[in-house]
């Protein structure tokens, strides 16, 4: 018996140790909305990825700009072994031909410079395209910051709403459990019936289920907030839900979508693709360039560093190259660029149409939820007064326990409805910001 008791004690201690360790591992960090947004700016993978893409586009612009500068290359050749080519020469006074070896330098130091004079403006078009892609990358980076900030804001508000709904559900469970005790005592006293007890028990069971769901929503919301922040730590949002007002969107117009950075970036990419297609189509134009080569060579001895044995040579000239046929390679690149430009243009058109539809949709949802929120606030005041009157009526015998129970249930439903309408309006407002690219909540 003693061993069994010790075993149960050890099991309980182990369970408590694991529970406390789990709770310690999930310690939450209090965070305000502005702190969460600032953290996302420096840790969000979406923002960091967009920033890296903008930097990549900047380097591509540097690459395209290099075509306006001369190139300078150097080389060193050393022959470890050789066998000269022979040339037979017959002199007029010689009965037999004379064999002369073709002397090849053992060591050659070369320096070659080249400058592009004309390529049909293909390099200019590539540079213009790269510059537009660079501007598009910067706008996409700005849009990523804006979009992530709104996603953080929405998740932050959802967690706050879930915590409020959890408090409402917890209060509802507590009230119903108190009613269940009272009804049980009244039944023993012969005042209430089994019907009353069963009715309250059903409501208590339903309220406990709602409380579990509310607790799960809080945990899920906190996890999504951490994911959006790019952190594995758990965060505990601090603050209050703002009150939505119809005046926030009074001056909103669906034409505002044209100023969205992501749509402006797509328009720049379309123009950049057009420049690339133009550059690729210039493959038939001859290329003209200047070149110069300087050589410091030794064809006397096998010495590599003896300057006395070295000689100098140079060439300066103009080169013209004309690509008559390359297996349609450049023509294929031109066609690819044209199709990419067409795809980007169609994507831009589709995005603009969707943005205008989204503006109309979320404006209606925002106005609807604002109206519902005001209505639910009024319902909360009326339900609170109804609960007060039901309590007074029950005290004097004019109201029953059932009347009070119904009044309190209406109060909790009104509170939950107000919170749901409030978060619905805030979600619609944030989606309006994403549809128009405008800061309506002053974040």
C-alpha positions as CSV (number, residue, x, y, z in Angstrom):
1,X,0.0,0.0,0.0
2,X,2.8,2.4,0.9
3,X,4.7,1.6,-2.4
4,X,1.5,2.3,-4.3
5,X,1.0,5.6,-2.5
6,X,4.7,6.6,-3.2
7,X,4.2,5.8,-6.9
8,X,1.2,8.0,-7.1
9,X,3.0,10.9,-5.4
10,X,6.0,10.5,-7.7
11,X,3.7,10.5,-10.8
12,X,2.0,13.6,-9.6
13,X,5.3,15.4,-9.0
14,X,6.6,14.3,-12.4
15,X,3.4,15.6,-14.1
16,X,3.6,18.9,-12.3
17,X,7.3,19.3,-13.3
18,X,6.5,18.6,-17.0
19,X,3.5,21.0,-16.8
20,X,5.7,23.8,-15.3
21,X,8.4,23.2,-17.8
22,X,5.9,23.3,-20.7
23,X,4.5,26.6,-19.4
24,X,7.9,28.0,-18.9
25,X,8.9,27.1,-22.5
26,X,5.8,28.9,-23.8
27,X,6.3,32.1,-21.8
28,X,4.7,34.9,-23.7
29,X,6.3,38.3,-24.5
30,X,3.9,41.3,-24.1
31,X,3.9,43.4,-27.3
32,X,2.1,46.5,-28.5
33,X,0.9,46.9,-32.1
34,X,3.7,49.4,-33.0
35,X,6.3,47.1,-31.4
36,X,5.0,44.2,-33.4
37,X,5.1,46.1,-36.7
38,X,8.7,47.4,-36.0
39,X,9.7,43.8,-35.2
40,X,8.2,42.6,-38.5
41,X,10.1,45.3,-40.4
42,X,13.4,43.7,-39.3
43,X,12.5,40.0,-39.0
44,X,9.6,39.2,-41.5
45,X,10.8,36.8,-44.2
46,X,8.4,38.5,-46.7
47,X,10.0,41.9,-46.2
48,X,13.6,40.6,-46.2
49,X,12.9,38.6,-49.4
50,X,11.4,41.7,-51.1
51,X,14.4,43.8,-49.9
52,X,16.8,41.2,-51.3
53,X,14.9,41.2,-54.7
54,X,15.2,45.0,-54.9
55,X,18.9,44.7,-54.2
56,X,19.3,42.1,-56.9
57,X,17.5,44.4,-59.4
58,X,19.9,47.2,-58.4
59,X,22.9,45.0,-59.3
60,X,21.3,44.1,-62.6
61,X,21.2,47.8,-63.4
62,X,24.9,48.0,-62.6
63,X,25.5,45.1,-64.9
64,X,23.6,46.7,-67.8
65,X,25.4,50.0,-67.2
66,X,28.7,48.3,-67.7
67,X,28.1,48.2,-71.4
68,X,28.9,51.9,-71.6
69,X,32.3,51.4,-70.1
70,X,35.4,50.0,-71.9
71,X,36.6,46.5,-71.0
72,X,40.2,45.8,-70.1
73,X,41.6,42.3,-69.9
74,X,45.0,40.9,-69.3
75,X,46.6,37.5,-69.9
76,X,49.9,35.7,-69.5
77,X,50.9,32.8,-71.8
78,X,53.9,30.6,-71.1
79,X,54.9,27.6,-73.4
80,X,56.4,24.8,-71.3
81,X,57.4,22.9,-74.5
82,X,57.2,23.6,-78.1
83,X,58.1,22.4,-81.6
84,X,58.2,25.2,-84.2
85,X,56.4,25.1,-87.5
86,X,58.7,25.1,-90.5
87,X,58.4,27.1,-93.7
88,X,60.5,26.3,-96.8
89,X,61.7,29.3,-98.8
90,X,63.7,29.1,-102.1
91,X,66.1,31.9,-102.7
92,X,67.1,32.8,-106.3
93,X,70.8,32.2,-105.6
94,X,70.2,28.9,-103.7
95,X,69.9,25.6,-105.5
96,X,67.9,24.1,-102.6
97,X,65.1,25.5,-100.5
98,X,65.9,26.9,-97.0
99,X,63.9,25.8,-94.1
100,X,62.9,28.6,-91.7
101,X,61.3,27.9,-88.3
102,X,58.2,29.9,-87.3
103,X,59.4,31.4,-84.0
104,X,56.6,31.5,-81.4
105,X,57.2,33.5,-78.2
106,X,57.8,31.4,-75.1
107,X,56.3,34.1,-72.8
108,X,53.6,36.7,-73.7
109,X,52.1,39.4,-71.5
110,X,49.0,40.8,-73.1
111,X,46.7,43.7,-72.3
112,X,43.6,44.2,-74.4
113,X,41.1,47.1,-74.3
114,X,37.8,47.2,-76.1
115,X,35.0,49.8,-76.3
116,X,31.6,49.4,-77.9
117,X,30.8,52.2,-80.3
118,X,27.5,51.0,-81.8
119,X,25.2,48.0,-81.3
120,X,21.9,49.2,-82.7
121,X,21.0,50.8,-79.2
122,X,20.5,47.3,-77.8
123,X,22.7,48.1,-74.8
124,X,20.7,51.3,-74.2
125,X,17.4,49.4,-74.2
126,X,18.8,46.8,-71.8
127,X,20.0,49.6,-69.5
128,X,16.6,51.3,-69.6
129,X,14.9,48.0,-68.9
130,X,17.2,47.3,-65.9
131,X,16.5,50.7,-64.5
132,X,12.8,50.2,-64.7
133,X,13.1,46.8,-63.0
134,X,15.2,48.4,-60.3
135,X,12.4,51.0,-59.7
136,X,9.9,48.1,-59.7
137,X,11.9,46.2,-57.2
138,X,11.9,49.2,-54.8
139,X,8.2,49.6,-55.1
140,X,7.6,45.9,-54.5
141,X,9.8,46.3,-51.4
142,X,7.7,49.2,-50.2
143,X,4.5,47.2,-50.9
144,X,5.9,44.3,-48.9
145,X,6.4,46.5,-45.9
146,X,2.9,48.0,-46.3
147,X,1.3,44.6,-46.8
148,X,3.1,42.9,-43.9
149,X,2.3,45.8,-41.5
150,X,-1.4,45.3,-42.4
151,X,-1.2,41.6,-41.9
152,X,0.4,42.1,-38.5
153,X,-2.3,44.6,-37.6
154,X,-5.1,42.3,-38.6
155,X,-3.6,39.3,-36.6
156,X,-3.0,41.6,-33.7
157,X,-6.6,42.7,-33.6
158,X,-7.9,39.2,-34.1
159,X,-5.9,38.0,-31.0
160,X,-7.3,40.9,-29.0
161,X,-10.8,40.1,-30.2
162,X,-10.3,36.4,-29.3
163,X,-9.1,37.3,-25.8
164,X,-12.2,39.5,-25.4
165,X,-14.5,36.7,-26.6
166,X,-12.7,34.3,-24.2
167,X,-13.5,36.7,-21.3
168,X,-17.1,36.9,-22.4
169,X,-17.3,33.1,-22.7
170,X,-15.6,32.6,-19.3
171,X,-18.0,35.0,-17.7
172,X,-21.0,33.2,-19.3
173,X,-19.8,29.8,-18.0
174,X,-19.4,31.2,-14.5
175,X,-22.9,32.7,-14.5
176,X,-24.5,29.6,-15.9
177,X,-22.6,27.4,-13.3
178,X,-24.0,29.7,-10.6
179,X,-27.4,29.3,-12.0
180,X,-27.0,25.6,-12.1
181,X,-26.3,25.5,-8.4
182,X,-29.2,27.8,-7.7
183,X,-31.6,25.7,-9.8
184,X,-30.4,22.5,-8.1
185,X,-31.1,24.0,-4.7
186,X,-34.5,25.3,-5.8
187,X,-35.4,21.8,-7.1
188,X,-34.5,20.3,-3.7
189,X,-36.7,23.0,-2.2
190,X,-39.5,22.1,-4.6
191,X,-39.4,25.5,-6.3
192,X,-37.8,24.4,-9.6
193,X,-38.4,21.3,-11.7
194,X,-36.2,18.8,-13.5
195,X,-36.9,20.6,-16.7
196,X,-35.3,23.8,-15.3
197,X,-32.2,21.8,-14.2
198,X,-31.8,20.0,-17.5
199,X,-32.3,23.3,-19.5
200,X,-29.5,25.0,-17.5
201,X,-27.2,21.9,-17.8
202,X,-27.5,22.0,-21.6
203,X,-26.7,25.7,-21.6
204,X,-23.7,25.1,-19.3
205,X,-22.4,22.4,-21.6
206,X,-22.7,24.6,-24.6
207,X,-21.1,27.5,-22.8
208,X,-18.1,25.3,-21.8
209,X,-17.7,24.2,-25.5
210,X,-17.7,27.9,-26.5
211,X,-15.1,28.7,-23.9
212,X,-12.8,25.9,-25.2
213,X,-13.3,27.2,-28.8
214,X,-12.4,30.7,-27.6
215,X,-9.3,29.5,-25.8
216,X,-8.2,27.7,-29.0
217,X,-8.8,30.8,-31.1
218,X,-6.5,32.8,-28.8
219,X,-3.7,30.2,-29.1
220,X,-4.1,29.9,-32.9
221,X,-4.1,33.7,-33.3
222,X,-1.0,34.1,-31.2
223,X,0.7,31.4,-33.3
224,X,-0.2,33.1,-36.6
225,X,1.0,36.4,-35.2
226,X,4.4,34.9,-34.4
227,X,4.5,33.3,-37.9
228,X,3.8,36.7,-39.5
229,X,6.5,38.3,-37.4
230,X,9.0,35.6,-38.4
231,X,9.6,34.6,-34.8
232,X,9.1,31.3,-33.0
233,X,8.5,33.0,-29.7
234,X,4.9,33.5,-28.3
235,X,3.6,37.0,-28.1
236,X,0.9,38.4,-26.0
237,X,-0.7,41.5,-27.7
238,X,-1.5,44.4,-25.4
239,X,-4.0,47.1,-26.2
240,X,-7.6,47.7,-27.1
241,X,-9.6,47.3,-30.3
242,X,-10.1,50.6,-32.0
243,X,-13.7,51.8,-32.7
244,X,-14.5,51.7,-36.4
245,X,-16.1,54.8,-37.8
246,X,-17.7,55.3,-41.2
247,X,-15.8,58.6,-41.6
248,X,-12.6,56.6,-42.1
249,X,-13.6,55.8,-45.7
250,X,-15.7,58.9,-46.5
251,X,-13.2,60.2,-49.2
252,X,-12.2,56.8,-50.6
253,X,-12.4,56.3,-54.3
254,X,-11.9,53.2,-56.4
255,X,-9.5,55.2,-58.6
256,X,-7.1,55.2,-55.7
257,X,-6.0,51.7,-56.7
258,X,-3.8,53.3,-59.4
259,X,-1.4,54.5,-56.7
260,X,-0.8,51.0,-55.3
261,X,3.0,50.3,-55.3
262,X,2.6,46.7,-56.5
263,X,0.5,47.8,-59.5
264,X,3.0,50.6,-60.3
265,X,5.7,47.9,-60.1
266,X,3.9,45.7,-62.5
267,X,3.5,48.6,-64.9
268,X,7.2,49.3,-64.7
269,X,8.0,45.6,-65.4
270,X,5.7,45.8,-68.5
271,X,7.7,48.7,-69.8
272,X,11.0,46.9,-68.9
273,X,9.9,43.8,-70.8
274,X,9.1,46.0,-73.8
275,X,12.7,47.4,-73.7
276,X,14.1,43.9,-73.4
277,X,12.1,42.8,-76.5
278,X,13.4,45.8,-78.4
279,X,17.0,45.1,-77.4
280,X,16.6,41.4,-78.4
281,X,15.2,42.4,-81.8
282,X,18.4,44.3,-82.7
283,X,20.4,41.1,-83.3
284,X,20.5,41.9,-87.0
285,X,22.3,45.2,-86.6
286,X,26.1,45.1,-87.1
287,X,28.3,45.8,-84.0
288,X,31.1,48.4,-84.2
289,X,33.8,48.6,-81.5
290,X,37.3,50.0,-80.9
291,X,40.0,47.6,-79.7
292,X,43.6,47.9,-78.7
293,X,46.1,45.2,-77.7
294,X,49.6,45.6,-76.2
295,X,52.0,42.6,-76.0
296,X,55.2,42.2,-74.2
297,X,56.8,39.0,-75.4
298,X,60.0,36.9,-75.5
299,X,60.7,34.9,-78.7
300,X,64.4,34.9,-78.2
301,X,65.0,32.7,-75.2
302,X,63.0,30.6,-72.8
303,X,63.4,33.2,-70.0
304,X,60.3,34.5,-68.3
305,X,61.4,37.5,-66.3
306,X,64.5,38.7,-68.2
307,X,63.4,42.1,-69.6
308,X,66.4,42.4,-71.9
309,X,65.1,39.5,-74.0
310,X,61.5,40.9,-74.3
311,X,60.1,42.8,-77.2
312,X,56.9,45.0,-77.5
313,X,54.0,44.9,-80.0
314,X,50.6,46.5,-80.2
315,X,47.6,46.7,-82.5
316,X,44.9,49.4,-82.6
317,X,41.8,49.2,-84.8
318,X,38.1,49.1,-85.4
319,X,36.1,45.9,-85.5
320,X,32.8,45.3,-87.2
321,X,30.8,42.1,-86.5
322,X,27.6,41.1,-88.2
323,X,25.7,38.1,-87.1
324,X,24.1,36.7,-90.3
325,X,22.8,33.4,-88.8
326,X,22.9,32.0,-85.3
327,X,20.3,29.2,-85.5
328,X,17.5,31.7,-84.7
329,X,18.8,32.0,-81.1
330,X,18.4,35.8,-80.9
331,X,15.1,35.6,-82.6
332,X,13.9,33.2,-80.0
333,X,15.0,35.5,-77.2
334,X,13.1,38.4,-78.8
335,X,10.0,36.3,-79.0
336,X,10.4,35.2,-75.4
337,X,10.7,38.8,-74.2
338,X,7.6,39.8,-76.2
339,X,5.5,37.0,-74.6
340,X,6.8,37.9,-71.1
341,X,5.8,41.5,-71.7
342,X,2.3,40.3,-72.9
343,X,1.9,38.1,-69.8
344,X,2.9,40.9,-67.4
345,X,0.5,43.3,-69.2
346,X,-2.4,40.9,-68.8
347,X,-1.5,40.3,-65.1
348,X,-1.5,44.0,-64.5
349,X,-4.9,44.4,-66.2
350,X,-6.3,41.5,-64.1
351,X,-4.9,43.0,-60.9
352,X,-6.4,46.4,-61.6
353,X,-9.9,44.9,-62.2
354,X,-9.6,42.8,-59.0
355,X,-8.5,45.8,-57.0
356,X,-11.5,47.9,-58.1
357,X,-13.8,45.0,-57.2
358,X,-12.2,44.6,-53.8
359,X,-12.6,48.3,-53.0
360,X,-16.3,48.1,-53.6
361,X,-16.7,44.8,-51.7
362,X,-14.8,45.8,-48.6
363,X,-16.4,49.3,-48.5
364,X,-19.8,47.6,-48.3
365,X,-18.5,45.1,-45.7
366,X,-17.0,47.9,-43.6
367,X,-20.2,50.0,-43.7
368,X,-22.3,46.9,-42.8
369,X,-20.1,45.9,-39.9
370,X,-20.0,49.5,-38.6
371,X,-23.8,49.6,-38.6
372,X,-23.9,46.2,-36.9
373,X,-21.4,47.3,-34.3
374,X,-23.4,50.4,-33.4
375,X,-26.5,48.2,-33.2
376,X,-24.8,45.6,-30.9
377,X,-23.5,48.4,-28.6
378,X,-27.1,49.5,-28.2
379,X,-28.1,45.9,-27.6
380,X,-25.5,45.6,-24.9
381,X,-26.8,48.6,-23.0
382,X,-30.4,47.3,-23.4
383,X,-29.4,43.8,-22.3
384,X,-27.5,45.1,-19.3
385,X,-30.6,47.0,-18.2
386,X,-32.7,43.9,-18.8
387,X,-30.4,41.9,-16.5
388,X,-30.7,44.6,-13.8
389,X,-34.5,44.5,-14.1
390,X,-34.6,40.7,-14.1
391,X,-32.5,40.6,-10.9
392,X,-34.8,43.2,-9.2
393,X,-37.8,41.3,-10.4
394,X,-36.5,38.0,-9.1
395,X,-35.7,39.6,-5.7
396,X,-39.3,40.7,-5.3
397,X,-40.8,37.6,-6.8
398,X,-42.0,39.1,-10.1
399,X,-39.4,37.3,-12.2
400,X,-38.2,33.7,-12.3
401,X,-34.8,32.2,-12.5
402,X,-35.5,31.4,-16.1
403,X,-36.2,35.1,-16.9
404,X,-32.9,36.1,-15.4
405,X,-31.1,33.3,-17.2
406,X,-32.5,34.4,-20.6
407,X,-31.6,38.0,-19.9
408,X,-28.0,37.2,-19.0
409,X,-27.7,34.9,-22.1
410,X,-28.9,37.8,-24.3
411,X,-26.3,40.1,-22.7
412,X,-23.4,37.7,-23.4
413,X,-24.7,37.2,-27.0
414,X,-24.8,41.0,-27.5
415,X,-21.3,41.4,-26.2
416,X,-20.0,38.7,-28.4
417,X,-21.9,40.1,-31.4
418,X,-20.4,43.6,-30.8
419,X,-16.8,42.2,-30.7
420,X,-17.4,40.1,-33.9
421,X,-18.9,43.1,-35.7
422,X,-16.0,45.3,-34.5
423,X,-13.3,42.9,-35.7
424,X,-15.3,42.4,-38.9
425,X,-15.2,46.2,-39.6
426,X,-11.5,46.3,-38.8
427,X,-10.8,43.4,-41.1
428,X,-12.7,45.2,-43.9
429,X,-10.8,48.4,-43.2
430,X,-7.4,46.6,-43.5
431,X,-8.5,44.9,-46.7
432,X,-9.5,48.3,-48.0
433,X,-6.1,49.6,-47.3
434,X,-4.6,46.6,-49.1
435,X,-6.9,47.2,-52.1
436,X,-6.1,50.9,-52.4
437,X,-2.6,51.1,-51.0
438,X,-3.7,54.0,-48.7
439,X,-3.2,54.3,-45.0
440,X,-6.7,54.7,-43.6
441,X,-6.0,53.6,-40.0
442,X,-3.0,55.9,-39.6
443,X,-0.6,53.1,-38.7
